[in-house]
Amino acid sequence: MSLFRRRSFAAAFALTAAATLTLAGCSSSSESDASAPLRILASSTPHAEILKYVQDSGLLGDETLEVTEITGDLDANEVLEAGDTDANYFQHVPYQDQWEKEKGVDDLVAVASVHVEPLGVYSNKVDSLDSLRQGAVIALSSNVTNYARGLYLLQQAGLIQLDRQLGDAGTDITQISESNITSNPKGLTFTQVDPPQLPRTLDDGNVDAAIINGNYAIEGGLDPAQDALVLEEAEGNPYANVLTVRSSLQEDPRVTKLAEALTSTDVVEFIESTYKGSVVPANAT
């Protein structure tokens, strides 16, 4: 029987009960035991769902995964750096780079670029961006990299103009803020919100629209492909979600096999058929 245990990881590394997808005995994996299950911290949607498909489809052969869902304020990179998990799957490279910069860490390696969750603009108050009122309040992610990403999405939508562009030499997206806005015809104002709480702001009378990460939109009952007033372009998108490990596990055969599976044609087809544009395979962009 294949092993795929999915659990919730609560704050302070306490494990809480969650649905067991396939039951079997297991032991903790370690860097010295390549036969042990590979422990992965992952967001529930779509990350853990994609990992479940990889395990259930037989793409890993006899290799087993022990997947723990990230909950609360758990810092999945901190857990990985401490050696309390073998890998994580929840972030894009700009976020990972910023985290390492802030923590003074240089030991995490992205080994597979799997999918993009296009950022979208959502609203319960207007059905088009043209209908936004003058001085409309836009809720943005409080995360530094996704805050800048949201501003670039507003630029893509034609609502603002920034003085630094993605891909420009010397552009550091962690430094992009409202001060970089050179044109704002509607006089939009901004409020920063913890990313998982962004879907709730759609019912806030003081917020006209919110820019929400694809995974949080899905978890909040939204269909990005149908409900977003505008979606981030997928082609050339630098925000693909990645499988990340410590450098010491980069060549681990379990990691190599999982990275190959996550970027396989089978997974591309699973993502396309399951999420129908709300999640986009990275190697199909």
C-alpha positions as a Markdown table, in Angstrom:
| # | Residue | x | y | z |
|---|---|---|---|---|
| 1 | Met | 0.0 | 0.0 | 0.0 |
| 2 | Ser | 1.4 | 3.4 | -0.9 |
| 3 | Leu | 1.8 | 6.0 | 1.9 |
| 4 | Phe | 0.4 | 9.5 | 1.7 |
| 5 | Arg | -0.4 | 10.9 | 5.1 |
| 6 | Arg | -1.8 | 14.4 | 5.1 |
| 7 | Arg | -1.8 | 16.3 | 8.4 |
| 8 | Ser | -2.2 | 19.8 | 9.6 |
| 9 | Phe | 0.9 | 21.5 | 11.1 |
| 10 | Ala | -0.2 | 24.1 | 13.7 |
| 11 | Ala | 1.9 | 26.9 | 15.2 |
| 12 | Ala | 4.9 | 26.0 | 17.3 |
| 13 | Phe | 5.2 | 22.7 | 15.4 |
| 14 | Ala | 2.2 | 21.1 | 17.1 |
| 15 | Leu | 0.5 | 18.5 | 14.9 |
| 16 | Thr | -3.3 | 18.6 | 14.8 |
| 17 | Ala | -5.5 | 15.8 | 13.4 |
| 18 | Ala | -6.5 | 15.8 | 9.8 |
| 19 | Ala | -8.0 | 13.4 | 7.3 |
| 20 | Thr | -5.7 | 10.5 | 6.6 |
| 21 | Leu | -5.7 | 9.9 | 2.9 |
| 22 | Thr | -4.0 | 6.5 | 2.9 |
| 23 | Leu | -3.1 | 4.8 | 6.1 |
| 24 | Ala | 0.1 | 2.9 | 6.7 |
| 25 | Gly | 2.9 | 2.7 | 9.3 |
| 26 | Cys | 5.7 | 5.1 | 8.7 |
| 27 | Ser | 8.9 | 6.4 | 10.3 |
| 28 | Ser | 10.4 | 9.9 | 10.3 |
| 29 | Ser | 12.7 | 10.4 | 7.3 |
| 30 | Ser | 16.2 | 11.8 | 7.6 |
| 31 | Glu | 19.0 | 12.8 | 5.4 |
| 32 | Ser | 20.7 | 9.6 | 6.1 |
| 33 | Asp | 17.8 | 7.3 | 5.3 |
| 34 | Ala | 16.8 | 7.6 | 1.7 |
| 35 | Ser | 14.3 | 4.7 | 2.1 |
| 36 | Ala | 12.1 | 6.7 | 4.6 |
| 37 | Pro | 9.1 | 8.7 | 3.5 |
| 38 | Leu | 9.9 | 12.2 | 2.2 |
| 39 | Arg | 8.4 | 14.7 | 4.6 |
| 40 | Ile | 6.9 | 17.8 | 2.9 |
| 41 | Leu | 5.2 | 20.9 | 4.3 |
| 42 | Ala | 2.6 | 22.1 | 1.7 |
| 43 | Ser | -0.3 | 24.4 | 1.4 |
| 44 | Ser | -3.6 | 22.5 | 1.1 |
| 45 | Thr | -4.8 | 23.9 | -2.2 |
| 46 | Pro | -3.5 | 23.1 | -4.8 |
| 47 | His | -0.2 | 21.9 | -3.4 |
| 48 | Ala | -1.2 | 19.0 | -1.2 |
| 49 | Glu | -3.8 | 18.0 | -3.9 |
| 50 | Ile | -1.1 | 17.8 | -6.6 |
| 51 | Leu | 1.2 | 15.8 | -4.3 |
| 52 | Lys | -1.7 | 13.4 | -3.6 |
| 53 | Tyr | -2.1 | 12.9 | -7.3 |
| 54 | Val | 1.6 | 12.3 | -7.8 |
| 55 | Gln | 1.6 | 9.6 | -5.1 |
| 56 | Asp | -1.7 | 8.0 | -6.1 |
| 57 | Ser | -0.8 | 7.9 | -9.8 |
| 58 | Gly | 2.2 | 5.8 | -9.2 |
| 59 | Leu | 4.6 | 8.4 | -10.7 |
| 60 | Leu | 6.9 | 7.8 | -7.6 |
| 61 | Gly | 7.0 | 4.1 | -7.8 |
| 62 | Asp | 7.8 | 2.7 | -4.3 |
| 63 | Glu | 8.7 | 6.1 | -2.9 |
| 64 | Thr | 6.3 | 7.5 | -0.3 |
| 65 | Leu | 5.4 | 10.9 | 0.9 |
| 66 | Glu | 4.3 | 12.2 | 4.2 |
| 67 | Val | 2.6 | 15.5 | 3.6 |
| 68 | Thr | 1.7 | 18.0 | 6.3 |
| 69 | Glu | -0.5 | 20.9 | 5.5 |
| 70 | Ile | 0.6 | 24.3 | 6.6 |
| 71 | Thr | -1.8 | 26.0 | 9.0 |
| 72 | Gly | -1.9 | 29.2 | 11.0 |
| 73 | Asp | 1.2 | 31.3 | 11.2 |
| 74 | Leu | 3.7 | 28.5 | 10.7 |
| 75 | Asp | 6.9 | 29.5 | 9.0 |
| 76 | Ala | 7.4 | 26.6 | 6.6 |
| 77 | Asn | 10.9 | 27.8 | 5.6 |
| 78 | Glu | 12.0 | 28.0 | 9.2 |
| 79 | Val | 10.8 | 24.5 | 9.8 |
| 80 | Leu | 12.7 | 23.3 | 6.7 |
| 81 | Glu | 15.9 | 25.2 | 7.7 |
| 82 | Ala | 15.7 | 23.6 | 11.2 |
| 83 | Gly | 15.6 | 20.1 | 9.6 |
| 84 | Asp | 12.1 | 19.3 | 11.0 |
| 85 | Thr | 10.9 | 18.6 | 7.5 |
| 86 | Asp | 12.6 | 17.5 | 4.3 |
| 87 | Ala | 11.0 | 19.8 | 1.8 |
| 88 | Asn | 8.3 | 22.4 | 1.4 |
| 89 | Tyr | 5.9 | 23.3 | -1.4 |
| 90 | Phe | 4.0 | 26.6 | -1.0 |
| 91 | Gln | 6.1 | 29.5 | -2.3 |
| 92 | His | 7.6 | 31.2 | -5.3 |
| 93 | Val | 11.2 | 32.0 | -5.7 |
| 94 | Pro | 10.9 | 35.8 | -5.1 |
| 95 | Tyr | 9.3 | 35.0 | -1.7 |
| 96 | Gln | 12.0 | 32.4 | -0.9 |
| 97 | Asp | 14.7 | 34.9 | -1.8 |
| 98 | Gln | 13.3 | 37.6 | 0.3 |
| 99 | Trp | 12.8 | 35.2 | 3.3 |
| 100 | Glu | 16.5 | 34.1 | 3.0 |
| 101 | Lys | 17.6 | 37.8 | 2.8 |
| 102 | Glu | 15.7 | 38.7 | 5.9 |
| 103 | Lys | 16.8 | 35.7 | 7.9 |
| 104 | Gly | 20.4 | 35.7 | 6.7 |
| 105 | Val | 20.0 | 32.2 | 5.4 |
| 106 | Asp | 21.5 | 30.8 | 2.1 |
| 107 | Asp | 20.7 | 27.1 | 2.3 |
| 108 | Leu | 17.4 | 26.7 | 0.6 |
| 109 | Val | 17.2 | 25.4 | -3.0 |
| 110 | Ala | 14.2 | 25.4 | -5.4 |
| 111 | Val | 14.5 | 22.0 | -7.2 |
| 112 | Ala | 11.3 | 22.1 | -9.3 |
| 113 | Ser | 9.1 | 24.8 | -10.7 |
| 114 | Val | 5.6 | 23.4 | -10.7 |
| 115 | His | 2.7 | 25.8 | -11.2 |
| 116 | Val | 1.6 | 29.4 | -11.2 |
| 117 | Glu | -1.4 | 30.5 | -9.2 |
| 118 | Pro | -2.4 | 33.7 | -11.1 |
| 119 | Leu | -3.0 | 36.6 | -8.9 |
| 120 | Gly | -6.5 | 38.1 | -9.5 |
| 121 | Val | -8.5 | 41.2 | -8.7 |
| 122 | Tyr | -11.9 | 40.4 | -7.1 |
| 123 | Ser | -14.8 | 42.4 | -6.0 |
| 124 | Asn | -18.3 | 42.0 | -4.6 |
| 125 | Lys | -19.1 | 45.6 | -5.3 |
| 126 | Val | -18.4 | 46.1 | -9.1 |
| 127 | Asp | -18.4 | 43.7 | -12.0 |
| 128 | Ser | -15.7 | 45.5 | -14.0 |
| 129 | Leu | -12.6 | 47.5 | -13.1 |
| 130 | Asp | -14.0 | 50.4 | -15.1 |
| 131 | Ser | -16.8 | 50.7 | -12.6 |
| 132 | Leu | -14.4 | 51.3 | -9.6 |
| 133 | Arg | -15.3 | 54.6 | -7.9 |
| 134 | Gln | -12.8 | 57.4 | -7.6 |
| 135 | Gly | -10.7 | 56.8 | -4.5 |
| 136 | Ala | -11.6 | 53.1 | -4.4 |
| 137 | Val | -9.9 | 51.1 | -1.7 |
| 138 | Ile | -7.9 | 48.1 | -2.9 |
| 139 | Ala | -6.8 | 45.4 | -0.4 |
| 140 | Leu | -3.3 | 44.0 | -1.2 |
| 141 | Ser | -1.2 | 41.3 | 0.4 |
| 142 | Ser | 0.9 | 42.4 | 3.4 |
| 143 | Asn | 3.6 | 40.1 | 2.1 |
| 144 | Val | 6.4 | 42.2 | 0.6 |
| 145 | Thr | 6.8 | 40.3 | -2.7 |
| 146 | Asn | 3.1 | 39.8 | -3.3 |
| 147 | Tyr | 2.3 | 43.4 | -2.4 |
| 148 | Ala | 4.6 | 44.5 | -5.3 |
| 149 | Arg | 3.1 | 41.7 | -7.5 |
| 150 | Gly | -0.4 | 43.2 | -6.8 |
| 151 | Leu | 0.7 | 46.6 | -7.9 |
| 152 | Tyr | 2.1 | 45.2 | -11.1 |
| 153 | Leu | -1.3 | 43.5 | -11.7 |
| 154 | Leu | -3.0 | 46.8 | -11.3 |
| 155 | Gln | -0.6 | 48.2 | -13.9 |
| 156 | Gln | -1.4 | 45.3 | -16.2 |
| 157 | Ala | -5.1 | 46.2 | -15.8 |
| 158 | Gly | -4.3 | 49.8 | -16.8 |
| 159 | Leu | -5.3 | 51.3 | -13.4 |
| 160 | Ile | -1.9 | 52.6 | -12.4 |
| 161 | Gln | 1.6 | 53.1 | -13.8 |
| 162 | Leu | 4.9 | 52.2 | -12.1 |
| 163 | Asp | 8.3 | 53.7 | -12.7 |
| 164 | Arg | 10.1 | 50.4 | -12.5 |
| 165 | Gln | 9.2 | 47.4 | -14.5 |
| 166 | Leu | 9.6 | 43.7 | -13.9 |
| 167 | Gly | 12.7 | 42.5 | -15.7 |
| 168 | Asp | 14.4 | 45.9 | -15.7 |
| 169 | Ala | 18.0 | 45.9 | -14.7 |
| 170 | Gly | 18.3 | 46.8 | -11.0 |
| 171 | Thr | 14.6 | 46.4 | -10.2 |
| 172 | Asp | 14.2 | 44.9 | -6.7 |
| 173 | Ile | 10.5 | 44.0 | -6.3 |
| 174 | Thr | 10.9 | 44.0 | -2.5 |
| 175 | Gln | 11.4 | 47.7 | -2.8 |
| 176 | Ile | 8.4 | 48.4 | -5.0 |
| 177 | Ser | 5.7 | 50.4 | -3.2 |
| 178 | Glu | 3.1 | 53.1 | -3.7 |
| 179 | Ser | 6.0 | 55.6 | -4.0 |
| 180 | Asn | 6.7 | 54.0 | -7.4 |
| 181 | Ile | 3.3 | 54.9 | -8.8 |
| 182 | Thr | 3.6 | 57.6 | -11.4 |
| 183 | Ser | 0.0 | 57.6 | -12.6 |
| 184 | Asn | -3.2 | 56.8 | -10.6 |
| 185 | Pro | -6.1 | 58.3 | -12.5 |
| 186 | Lys | -8.8 | 56.9 | -10.2 |
| 187 | Gly | -6.9 | 57.9 | -7.0 |
| 188 | Leu | -6.9 | 54.3 | -5.7 |
| 189 | Thr | -5.9 | 53.9 | -2.1 |
| 190 | Phe | -4.5 | 50.7 | -0.6 |
| 191 | Thr | -4.7 | 48.7 | 2.5 |
| 192 | Gln | -2.5 | 45.7 | 3.4 |
| 193 | Val | -4.0 | 42.5 | 4.7 |
| 194 | Asp | -2.6 | 39.1 | 5.8 |
| 195 | Pro | -2.9 | 37.0 | 2.6 |
| 196 | Pro | -5.2 | 34.2 | 3.9 |
| 197 | Gln | -7.6 | 36.9 | 5.1 |
| 198 | Leu | -7.9 | 38.7 | 1.7 |
| 199 | Pro | -11.1 | 36.8 | 0.5 |
| 200 | Arg | -12.9 | 38.0 | 3.6 |
| 201 | Thr | -12.3 | 41.7 | 2.7 |
| 202 | Leu | -14.7 | 41.3 | -0.2 |
| 203 | Asp | -17.5 | 41.5 | 2.3 |
| 204 | Asp | -15.9 | 44.6 | 4.0 |
| 205 | Gly | -17.9 | 47.7 | 3.3 |
| 206 | Asn | -14.7 | 49.8 | 3.3 |
| 207 | Val | -12.9 | 47.7 | 0.6 |
| 208 | Asp | -13.9 | 48.0 | -3.1 |
| 209 | Ala | -11.7 | 45.2 | -4.5 |
| 210 | Ala | -9.0 | 42.8 | -3.3 |
| 211 | Ile | -6.0 | 41.3 | -5.0 |
| 212 | Ile | -5.9 | 37.7 | -3.9 |
| 213 | Asn | -3.4 | 34.8 | -4.5 |
| 214 | Gly | -4.9 | 31.9 | -6.5 |
| 215 | Asn | -4.6 | 29.4 | -3.6 |
| 216 | Tyr | -6.4 | 31.7 | -1.1 |
| 217 | Ala | -9.0 | 32.6 | -3.7 |
| 218 | Ile | -9.8 | 28.9 | -4.3 |
| 219 | Glu | -9.8 | 28.2 | -0.5 |
| 220 | Gly | -12.2 | 31.1 | -0.1 |
| 221 | Gly | -14.7 | 29.6 | -2.5 |
| 222 | Leu | -13.7 | 31.7 | -5.6 |
| 223 | Asp | -13.0 | 30.4 | -9.1 |
| 224 | Pro | -10.1 | 32.5 | -10.3 |
| 225 | Ala | -10.8 | 31.7 | -14.0 |
| 226 | Gln | -14.4 | 32.7 | -13.7 |
| 227 | Asp | -14.6 | 35.2 | -10.8 |
| 228 | Ala | -11.5 | 37.4 | -11.2 |
| 229 | Leu | -12.1 | 40.8 | -12.9 |
| 230 | Val | -8.5 | 40.5 | -14.2 |
| 231 | Leu | -6.0 | 37.7 | -13.9 |
| 232 | Glu | -2.2 | 37.9 | -13.9 |
| 233 | Glu | -0.7 | 36.8 | -17.2 |
| 234 | Ala | 0.8 | 33.3 | -16.9 |
| 235 | Glu | 3.4 | 33.5 | -19.7 |
| 236 | Gly | 6.8 | 34.5 | -18.4 |
| 237 | Asn | 5.4 | 34.7 | -14.9 |
| 238 | Pro | 8.3 | 34.7 | -12.3 |
| 239 | Tyr | 6.0 | 33.6 | -9.5 |
| 240 | Ala | 5.8 | 29.9 | -10.2 |
| 241 | Asn | 5.4 | 27.8 | -7.0 |
| 242 | Val | 8.4 | 25.6 | -6.3 |
| 243 | Leu | 9.5 | 22.5 | -4.4 |
| 244 | Thr | 12.2 | 23.6 | -2.0 |
| 245 | Val | 14.7 | 21.6 | 0.0 |
| 246 | Arg | 17.9 | 22.3 | 2.0 |
| 247 | Ser | 21.0 | 22.2 | -0.2 |
| 248 | Ser | 22.1 | 19.0 | 1.6 |
| 249 | Leu | 19.1 | 17.2 | 0.2 |
| 250 | Gln | 19.3 | 18.6 | -3.3 |
| 251 | Glu | 20.7 | 15.4 | -4.8 |
| 252 | Asp | 18.7 | 13.0 | -2.6 |
| 253 | Pro | 17.1 | 10.4 | -4.9 |
| 254 | Arg | 13.7 | 10.9 | -3.3 |
| 255 | Val | 13.9 | 14.6 | -4.1 |
| 256 | Thr | 15.0 | 14.0 | -7.6 |
| 257 | Lys | 12.2 | 11.5 | -8.3 |
| 258 | Leu | 9.6 | 13.9 | -6.9 |
| 259 | Ala | 10.9 | 16.9 | -8.8 |
| 260 | Glu | 10.7 | 14.8 | -12.0 |
| 261 | Ala | 7.2 | 13.7 | -11.3 |
| 262 | Leu | 6.0 | 17.2 | -10.4 |
| 263 | Thr | 7.2 | 18.5 | -13.8 |
| 264 | Ser | 6.0 | 15.6 | -15.8 |
| 265 | Thr | 3.4 | 15.6 | -18.6 |
| 266 | Asp | 1.0 | 13.7 | -16.3 |
| 267 | Val | 1.1 | 16.5 | -13.7 |
| 268 | Val | 0.7 | 19.2 | -16.4 |
| 269 | Glu | -2.4 | 17.4 | -17.6 |
| 270 | Phe | -3.8 | 16.9 | -14.1 |
| 271 | Ile | -3.3 | 20.6 | -13.3 |
| 272 | Glu | -5.0 | 21.7 | -16.5 |
| 273 | Ser | -7.9 | 19.4 | -16.2 |
| 274 | Thr | -8.5 | 19.9 | -12.5 |
| 275 | Tyr | -8.1 | 23.6 | -12.1 |
| 276 | Lys | -9.1 | 24.8 | -15.6 |
| 277 | Gly | -7.0 | 28.0 | -15.7 |
| 278 | Ser | -7.2 | 28.8 | -12.0 |
| 279 | Val | -3.8 | 27.1 | -11.6 |
| 280 | Val | -1.4 | 26.9 | -14.6 |
| 281 | Pro | 1.5 | 24.5 | -15.0 |
| 282 | Ala | 4.8 | 26.4 | -14.9 |
| 283 | Asn | 6.3 | 24.5 | -17.8 |
| 284 | Ala | 3.3 | 25.2 | -19.9 |
| 285 | Thr | 3.7 | 29.0 | -19.6 |
